[in-house]
Amino acid sequence: MRLFKKIQSFSRTDSTVKLLFFRAYFLSAFVKFSLIFLPFRRVLTWQGSVHTESPDQPDEASLHFRKSLQSAMRLCDKYTIWKTECYTLALTAKIILNSKGIPGTIYIGFQKNDKGTYKGHAWLRSYDRIITGYSEKHNYLVHSFFT
C-alpha cells in the first residue's frame, strides 16, 4: 500500500522535477563512483574556481528550474540505494546547473564538536536559493567555496 502511495505521489510531481530526479539519480552514482575511484585532484576540477562566488541576487529567469532542481535533489537524497553525502549531492547539482549555464557556488564548511573533532558539510547555492545542504549550513563555518 505504501508503494502505491509513493507511485501516486511521484506521478503527481511536476515533469521537470521527474526528469531532473532521474538525471540526478544517475549522475550522483557517477559522482559517487568518481569520488571513490578517481584521484581527488581530478574531481576537484569539477567544482570550479576556488574562492570566487556566484551572484546572490534573485534571478527570476531560472527560478523555476532551480526550485525543480532543489526538489529533485531532495528526492535523490531520499531514494538512492547508496549513501549520498552532502558533497556528492552538491557536486551533482553543480554539474546539472553548469549544463544549463546557471551559476552556483559550492561551500565547504566545518564545525567543531564537544569532543574536539571536526565535522564537515557541503552545500550548493545558486543565486538566492540553497539547492542542497538546506538549513544545516548555518551550523558550519565556511572554509572554502567554489564557482
C-alpha positions in Angstrom: 0.0 0.0 0.0 2.9 2.4 0.8 4.5 1.7 -2.6 1.2 2.6 -4.3 1.0 5.9 -2.5 4.6 6.7 -3.4 3.9 5.9 -7.0 0.8 8.1 -6.9 2.7 10.9 -5.3 5.5 10.7 -7.9 3.0 10.7 -10.7 1.6 14.0 -9.5 5.1 15.5 -9.4 6.0 18.2 -11.9 7.5 16.7 -15.1 10.6 18.9 -14.8 11.3 17.5 -11.3 10.8 13.9 -12.5 13.4 14.4 -15.3 15.8 16.2 -13.0 15.4 13.4 -10.4 16.3 10.7 -12.9 19.2 12.8 -14.2 20.4 13.5 -10.6 20.0 9.9 -9.6 22.3 8.5 -12.2 24.7 11.4 -12.1 25.1 11.1 -8.4 26.0 7.4 -8.9 28.7 8.6 -11.3 29.9 11.3 -8.9 30.0 8.8 -6.0 31.9 6.3 -8.1 34.4 9.0 -9.2 34.9 10.2 -5.6 35.8 6.6 -4.6 38.0 5.6 -7.6 39.4 8.7 -9.2 42.2 10.8 -7.8 40.6 13.7 -5.8 42.6 16.3 -7.7 40.7 15.3 -10.9 37.3 15.5 -9.2 38.3 18.8 -7.7 38.4 20.4 -11.1 34.6 19.8 -11.4 34.0 22.3 -8.5 35.3 25.3 -10.4 37.3 28.3 -9.4 38.3 28.5 -5.7 37.4 31.5 -3.6 35.0 33.0 -6.1 31.3 33.3 -5.6 28.4 33.4 -7.9 25.9 36.3 -7.7 23.5 36.1 -4.8 20.7 38.4 -6.0 17.4 36.8 -7.1 17.1 35.6 -10.7 13.5 35.2 -11.9 14.5 33.6 -15.3 16.0 30.5 -13.7 13.8 30.3 -10.6 11.5 27.5 -11.8 14.5 25.4 -12.8 16.3 26.0 -9.5 13.2 25.1 -7.5 12.7 22.0 -9.5 16.4 21.0 -9.1 16.1 21.5 -5.3 13.1 19.2 -5.2 14.8 16.6 -7.4 17.9 16.7 -5.2 15.8 16.1 -2.1 14.2 13.1 -3.8 17.6 11.9 -4.9 18.9 12.1 -1.4 15.9 10.2 -0.1 15.7 7.4 -2.7 19.2 6.5 -3.7 20.2 3.0 -2.7 23.8 4.2 -1.9 24.7 6.7 0.7 24.6 10.2 -0.7 26.8 12.5 1.3 26.3 16.3 1.2 29.4 16.7 -1.0 28.1 14.2 -3.6 24.7 16.0 -3.7 26.3 19.4 -4.0 28.7 18.3 -6.8 25.9 16.5 -8.7 23.6 19.6 -8.5 26.6 21.9 -9.6 27.2 19.7 -12.7 23.5 20.0 -13.6 23.4 23.7 -13.1 26.6 24.1 -15.2 25.0 22.2 -18.0 22.2 24.8 -18.1 24.6 27.8 -17.8 23.3 28.7 -14.4 26.0 29.8 -11.9 26.3 28.2 -8.5 28.7 28.1 -5.6 29.7 25.1 -3.6 30.6 25.9 0.0 32.7 23.6 2.3 32.3 24.2 6.0 33.4 22.7 9.3 32.1 22.5 12.8 34.0 21.6 15.9 32.0 19.4 18.3 32.3 19.0 22.1 34.9 16.2 21.8 37.3 18.4 19.8 36.8 16.7 16.5 35.6 18.3 13.3 32.6 17.6 11.2 32.4 18.8 7.6 29.5 19.8 5.4 29.0 20.9 1.8 26.1 22.8 0.3 25.3 24.5 -3.0 23.8 27.9 -3.5 22.6 29.3 -6.8 21.7 33.0 -6.8 19.5 33.5 -3.8 18.5 29.8 -3.3 20.2 27.0 -1.4 19.9 23.9 -3.7 21.5 21.3 -1.4 22.5 21.4 2.2 19.3 23.2 3.3 19.2 24.6 6.8 22.2 22.7 8.2 24.6 25.3 6.6 24.1 27.8 9.5 25.9 25.5 11.9 29.2 25.5 9.9 32.0 27.9 9.5 32.8 28.3 5.8 36.3 27.1 4.9 36.3 27.4 1.2 33.9 28.0 -1.7 34.0 27.3 -5.5 32.1 28.6 -8.5 
